[in-house]
């Protein structure tokens, strides 16, 4: 008999999964490409209830009335659905804006570190750019 390798249990939280990942899994399940359990196995999601929760949050199935959402909707339902989508998009936008801000700060810090290293060790670290590009570089570094 062969011994099966031990699988190490790693506890994950909802923050470990990106929004695009969650929406992709939901889309695959809703299209019928995967079952909930198969999606959990395929993507290494530790419990199928996580996928079910994503389907409830982001899917098109009406869980309260237990009917597919392709049934005719009243204008009020459409407005509520659109409001939920707007809220979701606003959350995604805020998250992405925060990521952009963080990456901008990192770029500035890395740039300062390179400047400091060049000054401290008196060696050029940055690549030499062609004359057409160097003017753009000089303009960009003067802004900081």
N, CA, C and O of each residue as an XYZ file, in Angstrom:
576
protein
N       0.827     -1.192      0.000
C       0.000      0.000      0.000
C       0.871      1.255      0.000
O       1.930      1.312      0.626
N       0.389      2.238     -0.715
C       1.112      3.511     -0.716
C       0.524      4.440      0.331
O      -0.690      4.493      0.532
N       1.409      5.168      0.992
C       0.926      6.149      1.946
C       0.568      7.415      1.204
O       1.308      7.872      0.333
N      -0.567      7.973      1.554
C      -0.971      9.228      0.916
C      -0.248     10.377      1.596
O      -0.126     10.405      2.820
N       0.237     11.337      0.790
C       0.919     12.472      1.411
C      -0.059     13.285      2.255
O      -1.234     13.436      1.921
N       0.472     13.800      3.358
C      -0.361     14.605      4.241
C      -0.684     15.926      3.566
O       0.198     16.581      3.010
N      -1.946     16.315      3.615
C      -2.312     17.628      3.096
C      -2.370     18.571      4.273
O      -3.037     18.298      5.271
N      -1.681     19.662      4.153
C      -1.612     20.622      5.233
C      -2.842     21.514      5.183
O      -3.154     22.074      4.132
N      -3.535     21.653      6.281
C      -4.736     22.459      6.356
C      -4.327     23.924      6.502
O      -3.599     24.290      7.425
N      -4.802     24.744      5.586
C      -4.529     26.174      5.646
C      -5.865     26.887      5.741
O      -6.684     26.823      4.824
N      -6.074     27.554      6.840
C      -7.339     28.252      7.027
C      -7.352     29.508      6.177
O      -6.415     30.306      6.221
N      -8.415     29.682      5.404
C      -8.547     30.858      4.549
C      -9.730     31.686      5.000
O     -10.655     31.190      5.642
N      -9.676     32.961      4.648
C     -10.797     33.852      4.928
C     -11.326     34.390      3.613
O     -10.735     34.163      2.557
N     -12.429     35.098      3.680
C     -13.018     35.667      2.470
C     -12.058     36.653      1.805
O     -12.122     36.851      0.591
N     -11.182     37.264      2.574
C     -10.242     38.236      2.017
C      -9.163     37.575      1.160
O      -8.466     38.247      0.400
N      -9.032     36.252      1.287
C      -8.027     35.531      0.499
C      -8.429     35.387     -0.961
O      -7.589     35.100     -1.814
N      -9.708     35.586     -1.252
C     -10.209     35.413     -2.609
C     -10.554     36.778     -3.197
O     -11.244     37.579     -2.566
N     -10.069     37.034     -4.410
C     -10.377     38.317     -5.055
C     -11.811     38.308     -5.564
O     -12.418     37.254     -5.752
N     -12.332     39.505     -5.780
C     -13.694     39.625     -6.283
C     -13.823     38.975     -7.661
O     -14.818     38.305     -7.941
N     -12.831     39.168     -8.512
C     -12.899     38.587     -9.853
C     -12.881     37.056     -9.781
O     -13.545     36.392    -10.578
N     -12.130     36.496     -8.835
C     -12.104     35.042     -8.655
C     -13.479     34.531     -8.251
O     -13.977     33.555     -8.812
N     -14.097     35.204     -7.260
C     -15.415     34.793     -6.786
C     -16.432     34.842     -7.923
O     -17.207     33.905     -8.112
N     -16.424     35.944     -8.678
C     -17.384     36.098     -9.770
C     -17.158     35.059    -10.859
O     -18.113     34.579    -11.469
N     -15.899     34.710    -11.104
C     -15.592     33.682    -12.094
C     -16.129     32.323    -11.684
O     -16.689     31.599    -12.508
N     -15.962     31.972    -10.410
C     -16.471     30.693     -9.904
C     -17.997     30.677     -9.994
O     -18.587     29.682    -10.414
N     -18.631     31.781     -9.598
C     -20.095     31.869     -9.655
C     -20.585     31.696    -11.089
O     -21.564     30.994    -11.339
N     -19.895     32.343    -12.026
C     -20.296     32.259    -13.433
C     -20.203     30.818    -13.946
O     -21.092     30.345    -14.654
N     -19.119     30.129    -13.584
C     -18.952     28.738    -14.026
C     -20.049     27.838    -13.470
O     -20.571     26.979    -14.180
N     -20.396     28.035    -12.204
C     -21.433     27.209    -11.588
C     -22.790     27.519    -12.219
O     -23.566     26.608    -12.510
N     -23.075     28.807    -12.430
C     -24.371     29.175    -13.002
C     -24.531     28.697    -14.444
O     -25.641     28.384    -14.874
N     -23.432     28.640    -15.187
C     -23.497     28.150    -16.563
C     -23.678     26.629    -16.606
O     -23.980     26.070    -17.661
N     -23.498     25.972    -15.482
C     -23.640     24.530    -15.437
C     -22.354     23.800    -15.775
O     -22.369     22.583    -15.963
N     -21.238     24.521    -15.856
C     -19.961     23.892    -16.175
C     -19.435     23.074    -15.005
O     -18.754     22.066    -15.197
N     -19.754     23.514    -13.792
C     -19.309     22.819    -12.583
C     -20.440     22.797    -11.568
O     -21.285     23.692    -11.536
N     -20.441     21.761    -10.739
C     -21.356     21.776     -9.596
C     -20.677     22.581     -8.489
O     -19.506     22.943     -8.601
N     -21.409     22.851     -7.443
C     -20.845     23.621     -6.328
C     -19.670     22.866     -5.709
O     -18.616     23.446     -5.449
N     -19.862     21.573     -5.477
C     -18.807     20.757     -4.860
C     -17.609     20.649     -5.804
O     -16.463     20.733     -5.362
N     -17.869     20.462     -7.106
C     -16.777     20.351     -8.074
C     -15.986     21.660     -8.159
O     -14.763     21.637     -8.298
N     -16.671     22.788     -8.076
C     -15.982     24.086     -8.105
C     -15.091     24.240     -6.878
O     -13.965     24.729     -6.976
N     -15.601     23.822     -5.728
C     -14.801     23.903     -4.499
C     -13.551     23.043     -4.627
O     -12.465     23.463     -4.226
N     -13.696     21.833     -5.187
C     -12.538     20.947     -5.369
C     -11.553     21.512     -6.378
O     -10.346     21.539     -6.136
N     -12.082     21.967     -7.517
C     -11.224     22.450     -8.607
C     -10.359     23.633     -8.161
O      -9.178     23.702     -8.501
N     -10.935     24.548     -7.413
C     -10.215     25.766     -7.044
C      -9.630     25.732     -5.632
O      -9.105     26.739     -5.157
N      -9.716     24.581     -4.957
C      -9.111     24.453     -3.639
C      -9.827     25.253     -2.565
O      -9.214     25.682     -1.588
N     -11.119     25.450     -2.747
C     -11.920     26.146     -1.737
C     -12.298     25.100     -0.699
O     -12.822     24.041     -1.045
N     -12.038     25.389      0.563
C     -12.097     24.350      1.574
C     -13.490     23.823      1.876
O     -13.630     22.701      2.361
N     -14.520     24.609      1.598
C     -15.865     24.137      1.895
C     -16.811     24.592      0.799
O     -16.736     25.732      0.341
N     -17.702     23.703      0.378
C     -18.629     24.064     -0.689
C     -19.618     25.135     -0.244
O     -20.218     25.811     -1.080
N     -19.792     25.296      1.073
C     -20.711     26.330      1.550
C     -20.185     27.730      1.204
O     -20.966     28.673      1.080
N     -18.878     27.860      1.051
C     -18.304     29.139      0.626
C     -18.786     29.482     -0.775
O     -19.170     30.620     -1.046
N     -18.764     28.495     -1.663
C     -19.238     28.714     -3.032
C     -20.727     29.040     -3.013
O     -21.179     29.915     -3.752
N     -21.496     28.340     -2.171
C     -22.932     28.605     -2.051
C     -23.175     30.036     -1.591
O     -24.078     30.710     -2.087
N     -22.368     30.494     -0.644
C     -22.509     31.864     -0.149
C     -22.222     32.869     -1.275
O     -22.916     33.879     -1.394
N     -21.200     32.593     -2.099
C     -20.896     33.472     -3.231
C     -22.047     33.485     -4.220
O     -22.381     34.530     -4.777
N     -22.661     32.314     -4.442
C     -23.810     32.253     -5.352
C     -24.962     33.103     -4.825
O     -25.646     33.778     -5.594
N     -25.171     33.066     -3.525
C     -26.235     33.875     -2.935
C     -25.938     35.365     -3.072
O     -26.836     36.160     -3.349
N     -24.674     35.739     -2.877
C     -24.305     37.155     -2.946
C     -24.237     37.682     -4.371
O     -24.749     38.763     -4.662
N     -23.606     36.923     -5.256
C     -23.261     37.450     -6.571
C     -23.991     36.777     -7.732
O     -23.869     37.216     -8.876
N     -24.743     35.723     -7.449
C     -25.398     34.977     -8.522
C     -26.707     35.600     -8.974
O     -27.161     36.602     -8.420
N     -27.306     34.989     -9.991
C     -28.556     35.511    -10.545
C     -29.777     34.753    -10.049
O     -30.890     35.053    -10.480
N     -29.611     33.793     -9.170
C     -30.725     33.015     -8.641
C     -31.371     33.768     -7.492
O     -30.674     34.296     -6.625
N     -32.711     33.824     -7.477
C     -33.443     34.510     -6.415
C     -33.621     33.532     -5.249
O     -34.537     32.709     -5.266
N     -32.765     33.616     -4.254
C     -32.746     32.642     -3.165
C     -33.949     32.784     -2.234
O     -34.354     31.810     -1.601
N     -34.516     33.967     -2.145
C     -35.660     34.147     -1.245
C     -36.917     33.495     -1.814
O     -37.689     32.881     -1.078
N     -37.120     33.628     -3.116
C     -38.308     33.054     -3.732
C     -38.014     31.710     -4.398
O     -38.924     31.062     -4.913
N     -36.745     31.288     -4.390
C     -36.318     30.013     -4.974
C     -36.687     29.902     -6.453
O     -37.117     28.848     -6.921
N     -36.514     30.992     -7.168
C     -36.797     30.977     -8.603
C     -35.634     31.609     -9.351
O     -34.966     32.500     -8.827
N     -35.387     31.149    -10.579
C     -34.346     31.805    -11.367
C     -34.744     33.248    -11.641
O     -35.929     33.557    -11.768
N     -33.771     34.115    -11.731
C     -34.070     35.533    -11.888
C     -34.407     35.913    -13.322
O     -34.570     37.098    -13.612
N     -34.517     34.934    -14.238
C     -34.891     35.288    -15.593
C     -36.408     35.434    -15.720
O     -36.920     35.672    -16.814
N     -37.125     35.293    -14.606
C     -38.562     35.536    -14.614
C     -38.785     37.041    -14.669
O     -37.924     37.809    -14.240
N     -39.931     37.474    -15.194
C     -40.180     38.916    -15.296
C     -40.084     39.597    -13.938
O     -40.584     39.090    -12.934
N     -39.440     40.738    -13.928
C     -39.251     41.478    -12.683
C     -40.056     42.763    -12.730
O     -40.266     43.365    -13.783
N     -40.494     43.154    -11.550
C     -41.204     44.422    -11.463
C     -40.173     45.543    -11.542
O     -38.992     45.311    -11.285
N     -40.599     46.745    -11.890
C     -39.651     47.869    -11.924
C     -38.946     48.082    -10.578
O     -37.775     48.460    -10.538
N     -39.665     47.838     -9.481
C     -39.051     48.003     -8.156
C     -37.924     46.994     -7.952
O     -36.871     47.321     -7.404
N     -38.164     45.751     -8.405
C     -37.121     44.725     -8.282
C     -35.902     45.092     -9.125
O     -34.761     44.915     -8.696
N     -36.154     45.598    -10.311
C     -35.053     46.006    -11.183
C     -34.254     47.137    -10.550
O     -33.024     47.144    -10.608
N     -34.948     48.084     -9.952
C     -34.264     49.208     -9.297
C     -33.421     48.700     -8.132
O     -32.269     49.108     -7.983
N     -33.981     47.811     -7.301
C     -33.232     47.252     -6.171
C     -32.006     46.488     -6.658
O     -30.922     46.598     -6.083
N     -32.191     45.711     -7.728
C     -31.070     44.952     -8.280
C     -29.971     45.888     -8.788
O     -28.785     45.653     -8.555
N     -30.375     46.937     -9.478
C     -29.393     47.903     -9.981
C     -28.697     48.640     -8.844
O     -27.504     48.930     -8.927
N     -29.441     48.943     -7.782
C     -28.827     49.597     -6.621
C     -27.780     48.689     -5.980
O     -26.723     49.154     -5.555
N     -28.083     47.384     -5.914
C     -27.115     46.439     -5.362
C     -25.868     46.371     -6.240
O     -24.747     46.321     -5.735
N     -26.072     46.368     -7.553
C     -24.933     46.346     -8.467
C     -24.093     47.605     -8.324
O     -22.864     47.542     -8.362
N     -24.752     48.751     -8.160
C     -24.026     50.011     -7.976
C     -23.189     49.948     -6.702
O     -22.030     50.364     -6.693
N     -23.784     49.422     -5.620
C     -23.041     49.304     -4.357
C     -21.827     48.396     -4.524
O     -20.739     48.697     -4.033
N     -22.030     47.277     -5.228
C     -20.926     46.349     -5.461
C     -19.831     47.024     -6.286
O     -18.647     46.902     -5.970
N     -20.222     47.727     -7.329
C     -19.234     48.415     -8.168
C     -18.514     49.520     -7.399
O     -17.321     49.742     -7.602
N     -19.233     50.211     -6.518
C     -18.590     51.246     -5.695
C     -17.563     50.627     -4.755
O     -16.489     51.190     -4.547
N     -17.895     49.458     -4.182
C     -16.935     48.767     -3.314
C     -15.699     48.344     -4.109
O     -14.565     48.508     -3.661
N     -15.950     47.794     -5.306
C     -14.828     47.363     -6.146
C     -13.964     48.566     -6.529
O     -12.736     48.480     -6.516
N     -14.606     49.686     -6.869
C     -13.875     50.889     -7.256
C     -13.020     51.388     -6.085
O     -11.846     51.712     -6.267
N     -13.607     51.449     -4.888
C     -12.861     51.904     -3.720
C     -11.670     50.992     -3.443
O     -10.582     51.464     -3.114
N     -11.880     49.691     -3.577
C     -10.799     48.734     -3.360
C      -9.674     48.958     -4.367
O      -8.499     48.988     -3.999
N     -10.042     49.117     -5.644
C      -9.030     49.322     -6.681
C      -8.313     50.659     -6.524
O      -7.110     50.752     -6.769
N      -9.050     51.697     -6.116
C      -8.411     52.992     -5.877
C      -7.387     52.891     -4.746
O      -6.315     53.494     -4.809
N      -7.730     52.123     -3.714
C      -6.808     51.927     -2.601
C      -5.556     51.185     -3.071
O      -4.443     51.515     -2.663
N      -5.746     50.174     -3.937
C      -4.602     49.437     -4.479
C      -3.716     50.346     -5.324
O      -2.490     50.264     -5.246
N      -4.323     51.207     -6.125
C      -3.551     52.138     -6.955
C      -2.751     53.086     -6.068
O      -1.574     53.343     -6.321
N      -3.390     53.596     -5.043
C      -2.701     54.511     -4.131
C      -1.510     53.822     -3.458
O      -0.432     54.404     -3.337
N      -1.718     52.589     -3.028
C      -0.641     51.832     -2.389
C       0.504     51.581     -3.362
O       1.673     51.738     -3.009
N       0.165     51.193     -4.585
C       1.230     50.917     -5.557
C       1.967     52.188     -5.952
O       3.170     52.147     -6.209
N       1.263     53.320     -6.006
C       1.934     54.593     -6.279
C       2.926     54.937     -5.168
O       4.043     55.381     -5.433
N       2.503     54.727     -3.928
C       3.390     55.002     -2.797
C       4.610     54.080     -2.834
O       5.731     54.508     -2.559
N       4.378     52.814     -3.176
C       5.495     51.867     -3.272
C       6.472     52.306     -4.359
O       7.686     52.245     -4.164
N       5.952     52.747     -5.497
C       6.813     53.182     -6.599
C       7.669     54.367     -6.172
O       8.854     54.432     -6.499
N       7.075     55.296     -5.449
C       7.825     56.468     -4.973
C       8.916     56.026     -3.998
O      10.046     56.508     -4.069
N       8.580     55.113     -3.092
C       9.566     54.637     -2.113
C      10.701     53.896     -2.809
O      11.869     54.104     -2.479
N      10.369     53.030     -3.775
C      11.411     52.306     -4.510
C      12.307     53.277     -5.278
O      13.522     53.091     -5.343
N      11.707     54.301     -5.853
C      12.468     55.312     -6.577
C      13.440     56.029     -5.623
O      14.597     56.279     -5.963
N      12.941     56.350     -4.426
C      13.798     57.009     -3.437
C      14.921     56.078     -2.989
O      16.045     56.523     -2.757
N      14.621     54.793     -2.867
C      15.650     53.827     -2.455
C      16.743     53.720     -3.514
O      17.926     53.631     -3.187
N      16.343     53.729     -4.780
C      17.329     53.663     -5.864
C      18.190     54.914     -5.855
O      19.410     54.830     -5.998
N      17.559     56.084     -5.686
C      18.319     57.331     -5.607
C      19.327     57.285     -4.468
O      20.484     57.673     -4.634
N      18.884     56.811     -3.321
C      19.752     56.723     -2.149
C      20.908     55.748     -2.396
O      22.054     56.036     -2.053
N      20.597     54.593     -2.993
C      21.641     53.604     -3.268
C      22.643     54.150     -4.286
O      23.847     53.936     -4.146
N      22.155     54.850     -5.302
C      23.071     55.441     -6.293
C      23.992     56.471     -5.640
O      25.183     56.536     -5.944
N      23.426     57.269     -4.746
C      24.218     58.298     -4.074
C      25.209     57.670     -3.092
O      26.374     58.063     -3.036
N      24.734     56.691     -2.319
C      25.561     56.065     -1.289
C      26.722     55.272     -1.880
O      27.855     55.383     -1.414
N      26.437     54.472     -2.908
C      27.461     53.604     -3.478
C      28.124     54.200     -4.726
O      29.060     53.623     -5.281
N      27.633     55.341     -5.146
C      28.192     56.070     -6.292
C      28.298     55.197     -7.536
O      29.318     55.190     -8.226
N      27.217     54.459     -7.808
C      27.143     53.662     -9.032
C      25.769     53.904     -9.679
O      24.771     54.070     -8.978
N      25.726     53.923    -11.000
C      24.424     54.094    -11.649
C      23.636     52.783    -11.629
O      24.132     51.748    -12.074
N      22.443     52.832    -11.125
C      21.607     51.636    -11.038
C      20.570     51.631    -12.155
O      20.268     50.587    -12.732
N      20.034     52.802    -12.448
C      19.000     52.889    -13.486
C      19.604     52.647    -14.861
O      20.783     52.911    -15.096
N      18.767     52.137    -15.767
C      19.199     51.895    -17.135
C      19.407     53.230    -17.839
O      18.761     54.228    -17.517
N      20.315     53.228    -18.801
C      20.493     54.415    -19.632
C      19.447     54.383    -20.734
O      19.366     53.417    -21.494
N      18.649     55.434    -20.821
C      17.595     55.496    -21.815
C      18.082     56.275    -23.029
O      19.026     57.062    -22.946
N      17.420     56.040    -24.156
C      17.760     56.803    -25.350
C      17.365     58.262    -25.128
O      16.536     58.543    -24.263
N      17.948     59.214    -25.903
C      17.678     60.638    -25.665
C      16.192     60.984    -25.700
O      15.756     61.856    -24.948
N      15.401     60.327    -26.551
C      13.977     60.621    -26.617
C      13.260     60.266    -25.336
O      12.319     60.953    -24.938
N      13.686     59.219    -24.696
C      13.043     58.782    -23.470
C      13.574     59.508    -22.246
O      12.848     59.676    -21.266
N      14.804     59.932    -22.285
C      15.388     60.536    -21.094
C      14.702     61.846    -20.736
O      14.625     62.195    -19.558
N      14.205     62.577    -21.724
C      13.524     63.832    -21.397
C      12.244     63.548    -20.636
O      11.897     64.285    -19.713
N      11.539     62.490    -21.007
C      10.327     62.128    -20.268
C      10.671     61.697    -18.851
O       9.949     62.028    -17.910
N      11.762     60.966    -18.690
C      12.188     60.518    -17.374
C      12.537     61.702    -16.491
O      12.164     61.739    -15.319
N      13.247     62.663    -17.048
C      13.632     63.841    -16.273
C      12.407     64.623    -15.846
O      12.358     65.124    -14.722
N      11.425     64.738    -16.708
C      10.216     65.458    -16.363
C       9.482     64.717    -15.255
O       8.964     65.349    -14.335
N       9.427     63.375    -15.324
C       8.736     62.594    -14.309
C       9.423     62.676    -12.957
O       8.750     62.753    -11.930
N      10.746     62.659    -12.935
C      11.440     62.693    -11.652
C      11.372     64.081    -11.025
O      11.447     64.199     -9.802
N      11.233     65.123    -11.822
C      11.116     66.481    -11.265
C       9.786     66.675    -10.566
O       9.693     67.497     -9.655
N       8.741     65.939    -10.967
C       7.431     66.074    -10.358
C       7.417     65.570     -8.924
O       6.667     66.086     -8.095
N       8.237     64.567     -8.620
C       8.227     63.940     -7.291
C       8.916     64.799     -6.344
O       9.022     64.459     -5.166
